[in-house]
Amino acid sequence: MDARNKQQKLSLGILLILIAATLSSLGQLAWKFGADGTGSYALFLYAIGFVAAGAGMFFMMAAFRYGEVSILQPMMSLGFALSIVLGALFLNERITWYKILGTGFIIIGSILLGIEGNEEKI
C-alpha cells in the first residue's frame, strides 16, 4: 500500500472515530436527561441514548478497519472533552481550570497520536 493510500485510510479512520466519540457523548447526555426525568419521557431519553451510543460503537468498529487501534482508540477520549462542553451548555455545569487543563491534555494527546499515525514506519 502506498503512502497516499495509507494516509487516506487513516484520515477516514480518524473521521469515523470522531463521529463515534460525538455520538457516544450525545448518548450519555441523553442518559443524563433521562436520569433526571420521569415516566415515559425518561424511558424515551434512555432509548435515544442507547441508539446514539450504539451508533457510536458502530462507527468505532468501522474506524478500526482504517487505522491502528493504538492510534484510534485513545482518540475516543475526545468524547470526554465534548462532554465537558455539552455539560456546560445543557446542564449548567461549571468549566473549571482543572477541566480545561485536563481537556487540553486530551486534545494534545489526540493530536500527537494523529501525527504519529501519519509518520512513515522505518
Secondary structure, 3 states (H helix, E strand, C coil): CCHHHHHHHHHHHHHHHHHHHHHHHHHHHHHHHHHHCCHHHHHHHHHHHHHHHHHHHHHHHHHCCCCCHHHHHHHCCHHHHHHHHHHHHHHCCCCCHHHHHHHHHHHHHHHHHHHHHHCCCC
